[in-house]
Amino acid sequence: MCIFYLLLIFVILPSTLSQHFNYIEIRYVKNNTVFVSPYADDVNFEKEITDIWVDNQTIPILKTGSFQNLPKLKLIKIRECGLSKIEDNAFENLPKLRILNLNKNRLKVIKNGTFSRLAISKLYLAMNGIESLETEAFYNITNLEVIDLSRNNLKHLHTHMFKGTPYLRQIDLSFNKIEVVPYECFKGTFSNVEEGEESFIRLNDNQMKHLGLGQLKGIYNIKELNLGNNVIENVDMNTFKKINYIEILNLENNQLSSLHNSVLRDLQSTALYIDSNPLNCEFVKKFVRWCINYKKNSTINSGHLKQCNV
């Protein structure tokens, strides 16, 4: 009877790190001290752990329950581990987790709900080769402030892509293959950003051809909007009409010949970078006058100015 009771207790006790981490070098922090272990069992039931790092190991799958029941865990970093799949509920009961770094792995698809139960404020998914995001992949990550999706293979984004993330203020989508930003893609984000606060959307080094009305809908204050190194040929005249504040707008290295007067009117308080575009001389002269009127430095190179007799 006693033997059966002990076995039953052993079977139902939940483990904090899945057994598939055994023989993987794990670094973890407990009571401000760094430990290194090749066995997941060494960190099971360690309630004081705050950080877990795994670098340059082989972890193709994060299985259900890989990380659970670590009440003080603040950071998980799994980098360059060949991670290609995250099963449902891989992260459970991690109330203090704030930073999740999965950079430099092999994730191709981000599925709905993978991160929605987490209290993370920073999510890093750069350099994975991600090709697809399911529609609700980033829904309801309610404390999220920073997301890095740069240097992947993304072509398509979604309307209301970050629904339920009111504190999101830094989005990096640079160095992908994005051609179109859908209507209201960023709606619901940046809602708590004040003028001058560190905030940005980086869409530079993609394949965008047009910047249209509604693509930035819902954004009212943002410090930096980087659209450089695309192939943008035109900007809708009312694109920035509803945005109260943009400190820096980068449109360099696109295919713009001019900007509508309404665009310049709505960017009176903005540092506008527009060099390395095939700007026509009529616009170059108008832009220089605009810079003088609003006491800005011209960001068109001297050779282009000279060519237009400015």
N, C-alpha and C positions, 0 to 999 in steps of 0.2 A: 504493500500500500504506500509506504514512504517513498520507495523507489519510483513508482508511477507518478507520484506528486511532484517529485523533483524534475523528472523528465518533462512533465507538462509545463512547469514554470520555464524551463529552458526553451521550449518550442515557442511559447507565445511572447517572450520578451522581444521587443522590437530592437533591431540594430540601428545605429546611427549612420554608419557608412557601409554601403553594400560590400559583400565579400569580394566582388570582382575587382576591388582596389588592392587586394593582397598582391604582394610582389611588385607594387608600384610605389616609387619613392614619393612620399607625402611630407610636405613641410607644414607645420601648424604652429600657431601661437597660443600659449596658455600662460596666463599671469605674466604677460610681457616677456616671456621667454620663448625662443624659437626651438622647436624640436624637429628632428628628421626621423621618419620611420618607414620601413618597407611593408608594414602590415596595417591594414585597416583596423584590425582588432585593437591596436594600440590607442586609437582615438574613439573607439566605441564608448559611449556613456561618459565621455569627457565633457561635462557640463560647462567647464570654464573656457573652452576653446573659442577664440574670437576670429582667427584667420586660418584658411586652408589654401595652400598653393600646390599645384601639380604642374610641372613644366617639363616638356620634352620627354614625355612618357607615352605609352600606348594605351589609349582608352577610346575604342571605337564607339562605344555606347554608354550613355548614362541611363542606367536601368531605374525602374520604379523603386523609390525609396533609397536612392543613392545617398541623398543628404536629407536627414530628418532628425527631429528631436534634439537639436543643438540650440539651446535657448539664448546663448550669448554670441553665436556666430554672426560676424558682421561682413566678412569678405570671403568669397570663393573665387579662386583664379585657376582655370584649367586652360593652359595655353600650349599650342604646338603639340597636341596629343593625338591628332588624327581623329578627333571626335566627329562622327558623322550622323549620329541620331540621339535624340533625347526622348525617352519614353515618358508617357503621362505620369504625373506625380513623382518625378525624379527629385523634386524639392518639396519637402513637407515640414510643417511646424518649425519654421526658422524665423521667429518673430523679429529678430534684430538684424537680419540680413539686409545690407544696404548696397553692396557692390557685388556684381556678378560679371566676371571677365572671362569670356570664351573666345577671345581673339585668336586668330591664326590656327583655326581648325578646318574641318571639311564639311561643315553643315551646308546642305544644299537647299533645304526647305525649313522654314520656321512655321510650326503648326499652331493652330488656335489653342489658347489656354496654357501654353508651355510656361509662361511667366506670370499669368494673371493672379495667382494666389500669393505672390511675393510682395514684400514691403520694400523692395529695392528702389534706390534713388538713381543708380547708375548701372547701365547695361551696355556692355561692350561686345559687339559681334563683328568686328572688322576683320577683313582678310580671311574670310571663310569660303569664298566662292559661292555665296548664297545666290540662288537663281529665282526663288519664289517665296513669297510671304502669303500665308493664308489670310483671308479677309480680316479675321479678328485676332491676329497673332499678337498685337500689342494693346488689345482692349483691356481697360480697367486695371492697369498697373498704376494704382492711384497715387503712389508717392514718387513716380518716376520724374526725374529732372533732366537726365542726360541719356541719350541713346546714340551709339556709334555704329552705323551700318556701312561705313566707308570701305572702299576697295573690295567690293563684291561684284557679282554679275547680275545685278538687279536691272530689269527692263521696265517693270510695271509696279506702280504704287496703287493704293486704293483710296476711294472717297472715305472720309472720316477714319483715316487709318489709325489714329491714336485716340480714339474715343475713350473717355474716362481717364485721361491723363492731364488734369488741369495744371499741374506744376511743371510740365515739360517745357524746357526753355533752351535746350541745346540739342539740335538734331543734325547729325553728320551723315549725309548721303552722297558724299563726294566720291569720285572715281568709280562710278558704276556705268551702266549703259541706259540710263533713264531717258526716254524720249518725250514723255508727257507727264506733267503733274496734274492729276485729276482734280476736278472741281471739289472745293472744300476739303482737300486732302489733310490740311493742318488744323481744321476747325476744332476748337476745344482745347488747343494747346496755347501756351504763352499767355494765358488769361490772368496770371498773377505777376507778370513782368512789368516793372516800372521803368520809366525813361532812364537810360544809362546803365541799367543792370546788365551783367554779362549774359548775353543770349545770342543765339545764332541759328540760322539754317544754312547749311553748306550743301549746295547742289552743283558745285563747280566740277568740271571734268566729267561731264555726262554728254548726252546727245540731244539735248532739248533744242527745238526749233522755234518755239513760240512761247511767249509769256502772256497769259490771258487773264481776263476778268474772272474772278472767283477762285483762281488757283491759290491765292493767298488769303482768301476770305476767313475771317475770324482772328487774324493777327492784327493787333493794334499797336504794340510796342515791341521793337526788336532792335538790338544793337547792330547786328551784322547779317546781311543777306548776300551770300556769295553765289553768283551765277556765271562766274568766269569760265572760259575754256569750254563753252558749249558751241552750238551752231545757231544761236538765236538770231532770227531775221527780223522779227518785229515784236514790239511790246504794246499791248492794248492800252489805249489812252487813259483808261480808268483803273489800271492795275493797282495803283498805289493810293487811290482816292480815299479809301476807308482806313488806311494805316496812319496812326497819329505820329509815329516816330520811327525813323530808320536812321541810325547814325552813319552806317557805311553800306553802300550798295556797289557791288563789284559786277560789272558787265563787260569786263575786258576779254579780248580774244573771242569775240563772237562774229556774227555776220550782219551787224546793224549798219544801216546807211544813215539813219536819223532816229530821233525820238520825237514824239508828238509834244506840242507846247504844254498840254495838260500834264504830261508826265513830269516835265521840268517844274511846272507849277507846284505839283504835289511833293516835290523833293527839295524844297527850298532850304531845309535844314540838314540835308544829307550830303555826306562826302561821296560823290559819284565818280567811280572809276570806269572809264569808257574807252581807254586807249586800245590800239590793235584791233580796230574794227574798220571796215571800208566806209567810213563816214563821208558823206558828200560835203562839199565846201560850204554850201548854204547852212547846213546844220553846224559845222565847225565854227562858223562866225557867230551863229546864234548861241552856241554853247559858251563861247568865250565871253560874250556880253552877259550871259546868265551868271557866269562865275564872277565877273566884275560887280554886277548888281548885288550879289549876295555874299561878296567878300570871300570867295573861294579860290583856291589854287586850281588852275587848269590842269587836268590830268591827260590832256592830249599831247603827244610828243612834239617836240619842236620841228621835226622834219615835216610832219603833217600840217602843222600851222603854217610853215613857210610855203608849202605847196599850195595852200589856200590863200596866200597873201595876207596872213593875219599877223 
